[in-house]
Amino acid sequence: MIGARVLVTGSSGFIGAQLCELLRSERVEVATIDHGRLRHVEAVTDVLETLQPTHIVHLAGISDGTGEDYTAYYEAHLLNTVRLLEAARLVSREARILLASSSAVYGATTPEDNPLTEDRCLRPMTHYGTSKVAQEMAALQYHLAHRLWTVRVRAFNVVGPGQPPHLLLSGMAQQIARAERDGEPITVRVGNLATRRDYADVRDVTRAYRLLLERGEAGAVYNVCTGRSVSGHECVELLAGLANGLIRVLQDEARMRAMEVPDQIGEARRLVQATGWQPRIPLSQSVRDLLEAWRVQARTERGVVA
């Protein structure tokens, strides 16, 4: 991507920060846009006119399960996407645009449906998933109607340092790190540990995004996943093996969800064929790095020098 100028929305988020680090390590010029500007087509248009990006990566949004103001999901995922694409239509028609969606769009599937391909019927179970479907359809419409170069990417469960604590693995790692810091018995409150998810490391995911910016097919959609699932119980075992002490696990009703897919596994064949991508970082390393990041954060919270 020599000579590329990449505009990244959501650059301070979990995936965005890692992507910016990857691009800058390759000496790619990276620019960002603050969340507030995405609320106005004119403001986004001004940014695009000034920067003239060759590529745009749209990561800005709201994580699943972070709130009950459901209208916020549609504002963040659908309306902000339409504003960005409309601005691109007006002043950046040649830019390659990657939009980050989610495996939540597949929704109500059964283990017999696995592995899930990109052609699977979309049946989202949450407002988050539904807003992501709407976001995808907007991107597809701008490609079909206005010939913008867009690709949609459905990452499955992304894990690694920087993962938000409301998600299972990161929440457990945060609790362990704080208990270790305080010298207290390690009690981890969890939701449903029976569900199984397809986890990919954030650094592998951002590498897939980077490859798709160059090698993806305009208008296409790609899964980013490992092709295998791991249960919540196995996640606890991984963390228990890294903790400085025994872990007591308590099921917390507040962390339970009314509707959950029992097992979700993706198929990344389309991504592999287009880019040659393969996951490199095993879940054990992702969990180790995640816990270490929380240990650093826990010490920082209390002003403890490492």
VOGU-3710 file (C-alpha; in Angstrom, 3 decimals, decimal comma):
1> migarvlvtg> 0,000/0,000/0,000  2,811/2,388/-0,894  1,463/5,901/-1,170  -1,862/4,989/0,430  -3,747/7,406/2,676  -6,106/5,487/4,952  -8,915/7,137/6,905  -9,962/5,042/9,910  -13,163/5,695/11,848  -13,301/4,254/15,370
11> ssgfigaqlc> -9,517/4,499/15,540  -9,435/4,583/19,345  -11,480/1,413/19,723  -10,368/-2,162/20,332  -9,881/-3,102/16,671  -9,239/0,417/15,397  -6,200/1,002/17,601  -4,635/-2,273/16,496  -5,336/-1,553/12,817  -3,782/1,909/13,006
21> ellrservev> -0,700/0,412/14,670  -0,406/-2,203/11,914  -0,778/0,334/9,097  1,722/2,759/10,630  4,221/-0,076/11,096  4,067/-0,435/7,294  4,626/3,318/6,897  1,093/3,865/5,613  -0,289/7,377/6,136  -3,199/7,074/8,601
31> atidhgrlrh> -5,818/9,716/9,388  -8,721/9,542/11,810  -12,075/11,236/12,248  -13,820/11,926/15,531  -17,201/10,349/16,237  -19,050/13,656/16,327  -18,269/14,518/12,744  -19,939/11,351/11,509  -23,282/12,858/12,533  -23,163/15,376/9,670
41> veavtdvlet> -22,625/14,669/5,967  -21,153/18,149/5,483  -18,556/17,586/8,206  -17,536/14,203/6,770  -17,389/15,698/3,280  -15,022/18,414/4,524  -12,738/15,784/6,050  -12,669/13,684/2,875  -12,029/16,731/0,673  -9,082/17,705/2,845
51> lqpthivhla> -7,555/14,239/3,218  -8,397/12,715/-0,171  -8,037/9,178/1,244  -7,251/6,266/-1,033  -8,834/3,872/1,481  -11,475/4,196/4,209  -11,964/1,701/7,033  -15,240/2,214/8,892  -14,970/0,692/12,363  -16,838/3,267/14,461
61> gisdgtgedy> -19,830/1,847/16,297  -21,255/0,529/19,535  -20,329/-2,860/20,984  -23,022/-5,469/21,482  -24,448/-5,439/24,995  -23,135/-2,010/25,999  -26,509/-0,350/26,452  -30,269/-0,506/26,168  -30,802/2,668/24,147  -31,549/0,633/21,060
71> tayyeahlln> -31,913/3,673/18,816  -28,213/4,357/19,421  -27,296/1,182/17,529  -29,104/2,402/14,407  -27,652/5,897/14,714  -24,123/4,549/15,062  -24,254/1,726/12,540  -26,800/2,699/9,886  -27,058/6,489/9,831  -23,374/7,208/10,397
81> tvrlleaarl> -22,538/4,710/7,659  -24,947/6,340/5,218  -23,458/9,753/5,978  -19,930/8,448/5,416  -20,854/6,720/2,159  -22,771/9,733/0,909  -19,757/11,936/1,566  -17,565/9,419/-0,261  -19,996/9,442/-3,186  -19,675/13,214/-3,398
91> vsrearilla> -15,904/13,679/-3,075  -14,044/10,335/-2,729  -15,570/8,030/-5,333  -12,279/6,241/-6,019  -11,557/5,329/-2,390  -11,684/1,675/-1,366  -14,063/1,362/1,592  -14,099/-1,484/4,113  -17,015/-1,666/6,552  -16,708/-3,798/9,675
101> sssavygatt> -19,837/-5,841/10,315  -20,238/-8,775/12,710  -21,175/-12,434/12,906  -24,163/-11,188/14,932  -25,933/-10,744/11,590  -26,310/-14,548/11,332  -28,290/-14,609/14,563  -30,576/-17,562/15,201  -28,566/-20,539/14,004  -28,190/-24,069/15,371
111> pednpltedr> -25,049/-26,204/15,692  -26,218/-28,121/12,624  -25,853/-24,920/10,566  -22,112/-24,719/11,250  -19,808/-23,708/9,708  -21,539/-20,512/8,666  -20,729/-19,214/5,184  -21,352/-15,701/3,890  -24,390/-16,955/1,953  -26,184/-17,983/5,128
121> clrpmthygt> -29,594/-16,401/5,698  -29,370/-13,438/8,091  -31,635/-13,739/11,144  -30,283/-11,338/13,781  -31,520/-11,821/17,349  -30,627/-8,398/18,771  -30,881/-4,726/17,859  -27,102/-4,750/17,550  -27,225/-7,516/14,948  -30,163/-5,939/13,137
131> skvaqemaal> -28,398/-2,582/12,929  -25,351/-4,341/11,487  -27,520/-5,957/8,788  -28,870/-2,501/7,949  -25,329/-1,136/7,789  -24,314/-3,893/5,393  -27,283/-3,294/3,117  -26,465/0,414/2,949  -22,906/-0,413/1,894  -24,145/-2,845/-0,731
141> qyhlahrlwt> -26,625/-0,264/-2,039  -23,899/2,361/-2,457  -21,847/-0,166/-4,380  -24,691/-1,233/-6,663  -26,292/2,166/-7,214  -23,224/4,425/-7,142  -20,345/2,031/-7,945  -18,452/2,775/-4,756  -15,784/0,170/-3,980  -17,041/-1,382/-0,773
151> vrvrafnvvg> -16,412/-4,649/1,014  -18,196/-5,863/4,127  -16,368/-7,898/6,749  -18,051/-10,128/9,331  -15,629/-10,739/12,155  -16,662/-13,443/14,607  -15,548/-13,159/18,252  -12,473/-10,932/18,384  -10,191/-11,328/21,392  -6,861/-9,966/22,586
161> pgqpphllls> -5,347/-7,055/24,516  -7,700/-4,087/24,609  -10,908/-6,132/24,403  -13,820/-4,375/26,201  -14,564/-5,840/29,653  -18,275/-6,423/29,025  -17,280/-9,388/26,837  -16,751/-12,794/28,464  -12,999/-13,348/28,223  -12,021/-9,768/28,927
171> gmaqqiarae> -14,449/-9,490/31,826  -12,961/-12,556/33,469  -9,404/-11,357/32,851  -10,191/-7,975/34,381  -11,622/-9,564/37,516  -8,582/-11,820/37,902  -6,125/-8,947/37,447  -7,866/-6,768/40,038  -8,078/-9,584/42,574  -4,359/-10,355/42,118
181> rdgepitvrv> -3,492/-6,686/42,566  -5,499/-6,433/45,777  -4,244/-9,751/47,150  -7,801/-11,031/47,419  -9,279/-14,478/46,644  -10,050/-14,647/42,922  -13,796/-14,765/42,329  -14,954/-14,527/38,736  -18,568/-13,714/37,945  -19,724/-15,096/34,617
191> gnlatrrdya> -22,745/-15,591/32,419  -23,538/-18,717/30,409  -20,368/-20,803/30,039  -22,003/-23,518/27,948  -22,085/-21,456/24,749  -19,319/-21,953/22,193  -17,768/-19,218/20,062  -15,251/-18,886/17,221  -12,476/-16,657/18,624  -9,903/-14,865/16,448
201> dvrdvtrayr> -7,093/-12,688/17,756  -7,491/-8,966/17,113  -4,078/-8,850/15,454  -5,097/-11,569/13,004  -8,382/-9,783/12,347  -6,719/-6,463/11,565  -4,299/-8,247/9,256  -7,316/-9,654/7,380  -8,769/-6,139/7,057  -5,446/-4,865/5,754
211> lllergeaga> -5,280/-7,612/3,115  -8,880/-7,062/2,014  -8,229/-3,383/1,374  -5,885/-4,495/-1,405  -7,265/-7,844/-2,532  -10,959/-7,868/-1,710  -13,608/-7,917/-4,431  -15,819/-4,838/-4,644  -19,319/-5,546/-3,343  -18,304/-8,788/-1,624
221> vynvctgrsv> -18,677/-9,853/1,995  -16,104/-11,866/3,959  -16,084/-13,823/7,211  -13,051/-13,483/9,481  -12,868/-16,509/11,774  -10,825/-19,586/12,686  -13,271/-22,374/11,853  -13,401/-23,802/15,364  -15,328/-22,944/18,509  -14,417/-22,901/22,192
231> sghecvella> -16,793/-23,035/25,153  -16,942/-20,610/28,031  -15,792/-23,445/30,297  -12,637/-23,856/28,206  -12,022/-20,108/28,417  -12,165/-20,334/32,216  -9,644/-23,173/32,146  -7,245/-21,125/30,011  -7,404/-18,210/32,420  -7,208/-20,443/35,481
241> glanglirvl> -3,920/-21,792/34,197  -2,515/-18,257/34,072  -3,928/-16,840/37,313  -1,820/-16,433/40,435  -4,100/-18,518/42,599  -7,225/-20,624/42,507  -10,308/-19,241/40,770  -13,800/-19,437/42,177  -16,455/-19,155/39,455  -19,896/-17,728/40,227
251> qdearmrame> -22,735/-17,542/37,743  -24,196/-14,045/37,695  -27,790/-13,700/36,495  -27,072/-10,126/35,454  -24,565/-11,475/32,927  -26,991/-13,969/31,392  -28,698/-13,197/28,091  -32,289/-14,052/27,280  -31,385/-15,405/23,820  -28,061/-16,951/22,906
261> vpdqigearr> -26,802/-19,059/20,026  -25,454/-22,307/21,528  -22,561/-22,755/19,102  -21,275/-20,523/16,310  -18,476/-21,440/13,918  -17,569/-19,506/10,796  -15,996/-20,498/7,500  -13,290/-18,194/6,109  -12,720/-19,939/2,781  -13,695/-16,850/0,764
271> lvqatgwqpr> -11,204/-14,688/2,695  -8,448/-17,282/2,333  -9,006/-17,611/-1,412  -8,950/-13,843/-1,910  -5,957/-12,995/0,282  -4,150/-16,123/1,470  -4,919/-15,111/5,071  -4,591/-17,662/7,853  -4,955/-17,121/11,624  -1,529/-17,143/13,273
281> iplsqsvrdl> -2,112/-16,437/16,960  -3,603/-19,271/19,046  -6,298/-18,536/21,608  -3,916/-19,441/24,430  -1,609/-16,572/23,410  -4,534/-14,180/22,955  -5,741/-14,935/26,477  -2,261/-14,608/27,952  -1,764/-11,192/26,306  -5,256/-10,089/27,343
291> leawrvqart> -4,633/-10,959/30,990  -1,243/-9,231/30,973  -2,834/-6,087/29,535  -5,406/-6,102/32,349  -2,665/-6,612/34,948  -0,921/-3,493/33,659  -4,217/-1,610/33,709  -5,005/-2,800/37,241  -1,669/-1,516/38,528  -2,226/1,791/36,756
301> ergvva> -5,643/2,190/38,404  -4,006/2,047/41,818  -0,913/4,024/40,842  1,336/1,008/41,352  4,610/1,175/39,416  5,409/-2,102/37,661
//
